[in-house]
Amino acid sequence: MMTDPMSDVLARVERFRRQVEEANEGDATELSNLLADLPESVDRARVASEMRGRLTAVAEALRQWLSTAQGGEGAAAESAVDLMADIASALRELGDPSEARRLLELVLEERREKLGENNRSTLTTRNNLAAALRDLGDFSSARRIFQETLDAMRRTLGEEDPETLTAKSNLATALVDAGDVTAGIDLLSDTLQARQKVLGAEHPDTLVTKSNLAAVLLRAGRPNDATPLLRETLQTRERILGETHPVTLTTVNNLALSLANSGHDVEASALMDSAISALLEAYGEDHPDTLAALNNRATMAARTGEHVLAEELLQRALVGYRRILGPDHPSFLTSMNNLGVEQRSLGNYAQARETFEETVRAMRRVYGPSHPSTLRAMSNLAAVLNSLGQDDLAEPILRDILATRSQNHDPNPSDRVAALLRLSAIITHRAGENGGAEVAAVRREAIPFMEEAVRLAKWKYGDDSEFTVEVVRLRNELTRSVADFENEERADSEELNDDAAGSNKES
């Protein structure tokens, strides 16, 4: 009878936990090697929630052991700290950045004390901590720590050290997350040139950097610049890894998305369909990469107006994600949010409301109330409530979104503009169309929101973009209507005064 590979993994993790609790050092090297293999494991995701729980228990046992006299010093203590860092990386991979952050903070404290601030391992831990903060949506702190770490690595390790180049790549991603796309592109371009020089054009890290640069170029609306990079990456990965390797097929999906963004929908759809067929044949529908491909194909279908197909693909992805990753994994939550968008596009507003309400609850629990993904799901919920005519429920959600975004640095002004426009429309609708001072006063409340929408649209898209011109038109229409109502009320008031004066004249 064959042993289930994942059961064997869990058993080895549990055995190590018991060894540590019994004050026995255990085979830290064995477990570290096991964790290093997890990202490549086909089966690990199937029991992701159980794995997270066991690894957290191991980390807690290690922490307690390190606090004892026996665990405080020596090679065993150093191995324990290293293993906690490995567990943190595995937990990030398994979709638990919050616990990863907690462990990395402990590891950083230990390494600063034992190894010093500028030790390579200490700097690597700082870099990983910043990545966990980025996963949690704390872009400001992540950007600051990435920058500080990169500065220290340049001084200590040199400009071309692989760790320094990794830190440059991470900082570039943080800059993009914080909304500074141009600076992120420049830094990633520098990193790519350096990695090609130091590691060679076909090194995995070089290819990852090239792929990341293409992704950022896509976000910047430059698919024609991204597509050649992705074609080069795909050709190299097909030759080195093979056409059915998960990384190769992920590159196929990314190339398809780039082609779609440049208007080549037919080629993009064909590429995605071929990637999905290859993934299904090689790994089955329960593989995370297959599910990611289904999610991407749904995005493509939505772009081309095939909303029924998009909904069907997202339902398939959700079933798989729930089964193998669990309902709190970021991939599951993203697909659920996308499903709600498609249900709304199809006019299934009641279903969309249920989907978005579930998404918001889960994202608040997993990410917290101020994470950009949580706020986007809240915005989608407000939109479907608006479609259902429930503006009394949508308005406080939109005000909450805008208040939260104003307190935090907003990496995506497009979301804020959408919330501002929708709130302005709800306020205007609430004011009615009957005229008078009361209507003018209510509509005047919407003007600051429209002014902020105009400011952000000009900053994000430029003064002459179609979107900005439309937002300016809506702002002008609102201010003109308020002025018209005020003039109407003023004229009525003057007429009443004239009538009153006439009635008081002596005969």
C-alpha positions in Angstrom: 0.0 0.0 0.0 1.5 3.4 -1.0 1.9 6.1 1.6 0.1 9.4 1.0 3.0 11.9 0.4 1.2 14.6 2.3 0.4 12.4 5.3 4.1 11.6 5.4 5.0 15.3 5.4 2.5 16.0 8.3 3.8 13.0 10.3 7.4 14.3 10.0 6.4 17.7 11.1 4.4 16.3 14.0 7.4 14.1 15.0 9.7 17.1 15.0 7.3 19.1 17.2 7.2 16.4 19.8 11.0 16.2 19.8 11.3 19.9 20.5 8.7 19.8 23.2 10.6 17.0 24.9 13.7 19.4 24.9 15.3 17.3 22.2 16.9 19.3 19.4 15.5 17.1 16.7 16.6 16.9 13.1 16.2 20.6 12.1 18.1 20.0 8.8 15.6 17.3 7.7 12.6 19.6 8.4 14.3 22.6 6.7 14.9 20.5 3.6 11.3 19.3 3.7 10.0 22.9 3.9 12.2 23.9 1.0 10.4 21.3 -1.1 6.9 22.4 -0.1 6.4 25.0 -2.9 7.1 22.4 -5.5 4.8 19.8 -3.9 1.6 19.0 -5.8 -0.1 17.7 -2.7 0.8 20.3 -0.1 -2.1 22.6 -0.7 -4.7 19.9 -0.2 -4.1 20.1 3.5 -2.9 23.6 3.7 -5.0 24.6 6.8 -3.7 21.6 8.7 -0.2 22.2 7.6 -0.4 25.8 8.8 -1.6 24.7 12.2 1.2 22.1 12.6 3.9 24.5 11.5 2.6 27.2 13.8 2.8 24.7 16.7 6.3 23.7 15.7 7.3 27.4 15.7 5.8 28.0 19.1 7.6 24.9 20.5 10.9 26.3 19.1 10.2 29.7 20.6 9.6 28.2 24.1 12.7 26.0 23.7 14.8 29.0 22.8 13.7 30.8 26.0 15.1 28.0 28.1 18.7 27.8 29.3 19.3 24.8 27.2 18.0 26.4 24.0 19.5 29.9 24.4 23.0 29.4 22.9 25.1 27.3 20.5 24.6 25.6 17.2 21.3 24.1 18.3 19.9 27.5 19.0 21.1 28.8 15.7 19.5 25.9 13.9 16.2 26.6 15.7 16.2 30.2 14.6 17.0 29.2 11.0 14.1 26.7 11.1 11.7 29.4 12.4 12.7 31.5 9.4 12.0 28.5 7.1 8.6 28.0 8.7 7.8 31.6 8.2 8.6 31.3 4.5 6.4 28.2 4.2 3.5 29.9 6.0 3.7 32.8 3.5 3.6 30.2 0.7 0.6 28.6 2.4 -1.3 31.9 2.6 -0.7 32.9 6.3 1.3 36.2 6.1 0.1 37.3 9.6 1.8 34.3 11.4 4.8 34.7 9.1 5.2 38.3 10.2 5.1 37.3 13.8 7.7 34.6 13.4 10.0 36.9 11.3 9.9 39.6 14.0 11.1 36.9 16.5 13.8 35.7 14.1 14.9 39.3 13.4 15.2 40.0 17.1 17.3 36.8 17.7 19.6 37.5 14.7 20.2 41.1 15.5 21.2 40.1 19.0 23.4 37.1 18.1 24.7 38.1 14.6 24.5 41.9 14.5 22.5 44.4 12.4 24.5 44.1 9.2 24.9 40.3 9.1 23.7 38.7 5.8 21.2 36.5 7.6 19.8 39.5 9.6 19.4 41.6 6.4 17.7 38.7 4.7 15.2 38.4 7.6 14.5 42.1 7.3 13.8 41.7 3.6 11.5 38.8 4.3 9.7 40.7 7.0 9.0 43.6 4.6 7.6 41.0 2.1 5.2 39.7 4.8 4.1 43.3 5.6 3.5 43.8 1.9 1.3 40.7 1.8 -0.7 42.2 4.7 -1.3 45.5 2.8 1.1 47.6 4.9 2.7 49.1 1.8 4.2 52.1 3.6 6.1 50.0 6.2 7.1 47.5 3.6 8.6 50.1 1.3 10.5 51.7 4.2 12.0 48.5 5.4 12.8 47.3 1.8 14.6 50.7 1.2 16.6 50.5 4.5 17.5 46.9 3.9 18.7 47.6 0.3 20.8 50.5 1.6 22.4 48.3 4.2 23.0 45.5 1.7 24.7 47.8 -0.8 27.1 49.0 2.0 27.7 45.5 3.4 27.4 43.0 0.6 28.0 45.2 -2.5 25.8 46.3 -5.4 25.9 43.0 -7.4 25.5 40.5 -4.6 22.5 38.2 -5.3 20.9 39.2 -2.0 21.2 42.9 -2.9 19.7 42.3 -6.3 16.8 40.4 -4.6 16.3 43.4 -2.3 16.3 45.8 -5.3 13.6 43.6 -6.9 11.5 43.6 -3.8 11.8 47.4 -3.3 10.7 47.8 -7.0 7.6 45.8 -6.3 6.9 47.8 -3.1 7.2 51.0 -5.1 4.6 49.8 -7.6 2.3 48.7 -4.7 2.6 52.2 -3.3 1.6 53.7 -6.6 5.0 54.8 -7.8 4.9 52.7 -11.0 7.6 54.7 -12.9 10.2 54.3 -10.1 9.3 50.6 -9.9 9.9 50.1 -13.6 13.2 51.9 -13.5 14.5 49.9 -10.5 13.3 46.6 -12.0 15.0 47.4 -15.3 18.3 48.1 -13.4 17.9 44.8 -11.5 17.3 42.9 -14.7 20.5 44.3 -16.3 22.5 43.5 -13.2 21.2 39.9 -12.9 21.9 39.3 -16.6 25.5 40.4 -16.0 26.0 38.6 -12.7 23.9 35.4 -13.2 23.4 35.2 -16.9 20.3 35.6 -19.1 18.9 32.1 -18.4 19.3 32.0 -14.6 15.9 31.4 -12.9 16.3 34.7 -10.9 17.0 36.6 -14.1 13.8 35.1 -15.7 11.8 35.9 -12.6 12.9 39.6 -12.8 12.1 39.8 -16.5 8.7 38.3 -15.8 8.1 40.8 -12.9 9.1 43.7 -15.1 6.6 42.6 -17.7 3.9 42.4 -15.1 4.6 46.0 -13.9 4.7 47.2 -17.5 1.2 45.7 -17.9 0.0 47.6 -14.8 1.4 50.8 -16.3 -0.7 50.2 -19.4 2.3 49.3 -21.6 1.4 45.8 -23.0 3.5 46.4 -26.1 6.6 46.7 -24.0 5.6 43.7 -21.8 4.8 41.2 -24.5 8.4 40.9 -26.0 9.8 40.3 -22.5 7.3 37.5 -21.9 7.9 35.9 -25.2 11.6 35.8 -24.5 11.0 34.3 -21.0 8.6 31.7 -22.4 11.0 30.6 -25.1 13.8 30.1 -22.5 11.6 28.3 -20.0 10.2 26.0 -22.7 13.8 25.0 -23.6 15.1 24.6 -20.1 12.1 23.4 -18.1 9.9 21.9 -20.8 6.5 23.0 -22.2 4.4 21.4 -19.4 6.4 22.7 -16.4 4.1 24.7 -14.1 6.4 27.8 -14.3 6.4 27.6 -18.1 2.6 27.3 -18.2 2.3 30.3 -15.8 4.4 32.3 -18.3 2.0 31.2 -21.1 -0.8 32.7 -19.0 1.0 35.9 -18.4 1.8 36.3 -22.1 -1.8 35.7 -22.9 -2.9 38.4 -20.5 -0.4 40.8 -22.1 -1.7 40.0 -25.5 -5.2 40.5 -24.3 -4.3 44.0 -23.0 -2.9 44.9 -26.4 -6.1 43.8 -28.2 -5.0 40.4 -29.4 -8.0 38.6 -27.8 -8.1 35.6 -30.2 -4.4 34.7 -29.7 -4.7 35.3 -26.0 -7.7 33.0 -25.5 -6.1 30.3 -27.6 -2.9 30.5 -25.5 -4.9 30.3 -22.2 -7.0 27.4 -23.4 -3.8 25.4 -24.4 -2.2 26.2 -21.0 -5.3 24.9 -19.2 -5.4 21.7 -21.2 -1.8 21.1 -20.5 -2.2 21.7 -16.8 -5.2 19.5 -16.6 -3.4 16.7 -18.3 -0.2 17.0 -16.4 -1.4 17.9 -12.9 -5.2 17.7 -12.7 -7.8 20.3 -11.7 -6.7 20.3 -8.0 -3.3 21.8 -8.7 -2.9 25.5 -7.7 -1.5 26.4 -11.1 -4.4 24.9 -12.9 -6.8 26.8 -10.7 -4.9 30.0 -11.3 -5.1 29.4 -15.1 -8.9 29.0 -14.8 -9.1 32.2 -12.9 -7.0 34.0 -15.6 -9.1 32.5 -18.4 -12.2 33.9 -16.6 -10.6 37.3 -16.5 -10.1 37.0 -20.3 -13.7 35.9 -20.9 -15.0 38.8 -18.9 -12.9 41.2 -21.0 -14.5 39.9 -24.2 -18.0 40.0 -22.8 -18.3 36.2 -22.2 -19.7 36.7 -18.7 -21.5 33.3 -18.5 -18.2 31.5 -19.3 -16.4 33.7 -16.8 -18.8 32.8 -14.1 -18.6 29.1 -14.9 -14.8 29.1 -14.8 -14.7 31.0 -11.5 -17.1 28.6 -10.0 -14.8 25.7 -11.0 -11.8 27.6 -9.5 -13.6 28.3 -6.3 -14.5 24.7 -5.7 -10.9 23.7 -6.2 -9.5 26.5 -4.1 -11.9 25.8 -1.2 -10.9 22.1 -1.3 -7.1 22.4 -1.5 -6.3 25.8 0.0 -9.2 26.6 2.2 -11.7 29.6 2.4 -9.1 32.0 3.9 -6.4 31.7 1.2 -5.8 34.9 -0.9 -6.4 33.0 -4.1 -9.8 31.8 -3.0 -10.8 35.3 -1.8 -9.7 36.9 -5.1 -11.7 34.4 -7.1 -14.8 34.9 -4.9 -14.6 38.6 -5.4 -14.3 38.1 -9.2 -17.3 35.8 -9.1 -19.4 38.5 -7.5 -18.3 40.9 -10.3 -19.5 38.5 -13.0 -22.8 37.8 -11.2 -23.4 41.6 -11.1 -22.5 41.9 -14.8 -25.1 39.2 -15.6 -27.7 41.1 -13.5 -27.8 38.5 -10.8 -27.7 41.2 -8.1 -29.1 39.1 -5.2 -26.4 36.4 -5.8 -23.7 39.0 -6.2 -24.7 40.7 -2.9 -24.4 37.4 -1.0 -21.0 36.7 -2.7 -19.6 40.1 -1.9 -20.9 40.0 1.7 -19.2 36.7 2.2 -16.0 38.1 0.6 -16.0 41.2 2.8 -16.4 39.2 6.0 -13.6 36.8 5.0 -11.2 39.6 3.9 -11.8 41.6 7.1 -10.9 38.4 9.0 -7.9 37.6 6.9 -6.5 41.0 5.9 -8.1 43.4 8.3 -10.5 46.3 7.5 -8.1 48.7 5.8 -6.4 46.3 3.3 -6.8 47.4 -0.3 -8.4 44.0 -1.2 -11.0 44.4 1.6 -11.8 48.0 0.5 -12.2 46.8 -3.1 -14.6 44.1 -2.0 -16.5 46.7 0.1 -16.7 48.9 -3.0 -18.1 46.1 -5.1 -20.7 45.4 -2.3 -21.7 49.0 -2.3 -22.1 48.9 -6.1 -24.4 45.9 -6.1 -26.5 47.5 -3.2 -26.8 50.6 -5.4 -28.0 48.4 -8.3 -30.6 46.8 -6.0 -31.8 50.3 -5.0 -30.5 50.0 -1.5 -28.6 53.3 -1.4 -29.3 53.6 2.4 -27.0 50.6 2.9 -24.5 51.5 0.2 -23.8 55.1 1.3 -22.3 54.3 4.8 -20.1 51.6 3.2 -18.7 54.1 0.6 -18.1 56.7 3.3 -16.3 54.1 5.4 -14.1 53.2 2.4 -13.2 56.9 1.7 -12.5 57.6 5.3 -10.2 54.6 5.5 -8.4 55.4 2.2 -7.9 59.0 3.3 -6.1 57.8 6.5 -3.8 55.4 4.6 -1.6 55.9 1.6 -3.8 54.8 -1.3 -1.8 52.7 -3.8 -4.7 52.5 -6.3 -6.4 55.9 -6.9 -8.7 54.3 -9.5 -10.6 52.5 -6.7 -11.0 55.8 -4.8 -12.3 57.6 -7.8 -14.9 54.9 -8.4 -16.0 55.2 -4.7 -16.2 59.0 -5.0 -18.2 58.9 -8.1 -20.7 56.4 -6.8 -21.1 58.3 -3.5 -21.7 61.5 -5.4 -24.3 59.8 -7.5 -26.1 58.4 -4.4 -26.2 61.8 -2.7 -27.5 63.5 -5.9 -30.2 60.8 -6.3 -31.2 61.3 -2.6 -31.6 65.0 -3.2 -34.2 64.4 -5.8 -35.2 66.6 -8.7 -37.9 68.9 -7.3 -35.7 71.9 -6.9 -35.4 74.4 -4.0 -32.9 75.3 -1.4 -33.1 71.9 0.4 -32.2 70.0 -2.8 -29.4 72.5 -3.6 -28.0 72.0 0.0 -27.9 68.2 -0.3 -26.4 68.2 -3.8 -23.8 70.7 -2.6 -22.6 68.0 -0.2 -21.5 65.9 -3.2 -19.4 68.6 -4.8 -16.2 68.0 -2.6 -16.3 64.3 -3.5 -16.6 65.2 -7.2 -13.7 67.7 -6.9 -11.5 65.0 -5.3 -12.5 62.6 -8.1 -11.4 65.2 -10.7 -8.1 65.7 -9.0 -7.3 62.0 -8.8 -8.4 61.3 -12.3 -6.1 64.1 -13.7 -3.2 62.8 -11.6 -3.8 59.1 -12.6 -4.8 59.5 -16.3 -3.9 63.0 -17.3 -6.1 66.0 -18.2 -7.0 64.8 -21.7 -7.9 61.2 -21.1 -11.5 60.2 -22.0 -12.1 59.1 -18.4 -10.9 62.4 -16.9 -12.9 64.4 -19.4 -16.0 62.5 -18.4 -15.4 63.0 -14.7 -14.9 66.7 -15.3 -18.2 66.8 -17.2 -20.0 65.1 -14.3 -18.5 67.6 -11.8 -19.5 70.5 -14.0 -23.0 69.1 -14.4 -23.4 68.8 -10.6 -22.1 72.3 -9.8 -24.3 73.8 -12.6 -27.4 72.0 -11.2 -26.7 73.3 -7.7 -26.3 76.8 -9.0 -29.6 76.5 -11.0 -31.5 75.3 -7.9 -30.1 78.1 -5.8 -31.0 80.7 -8.5 -34.5 79.2 -8.7 -34.9 79.4 -5.0 -33.6 83.0 -4.9 -36.0 84.0 -7.6 -39.0 82.4 -5.8 -37.9 84.2 -2.6 -37.8 87.6 -4.3 -41.2 87.0 -5.8 -42.6 86.2 -2.4 -41.1 89.4 -1.0 -42.6 91.4 -3.8 -46.1 89.9 -3.1 -45.7 90.5 0.5 -44.7 94.2 -0.1 -47.7 94.7 -2.5 -50.2 93.4 0.1 -49.0 95.9 2.7 -49.6 99.0 0.6 -52.4 101.4 1.8 -55.4 102.0 -0.4 
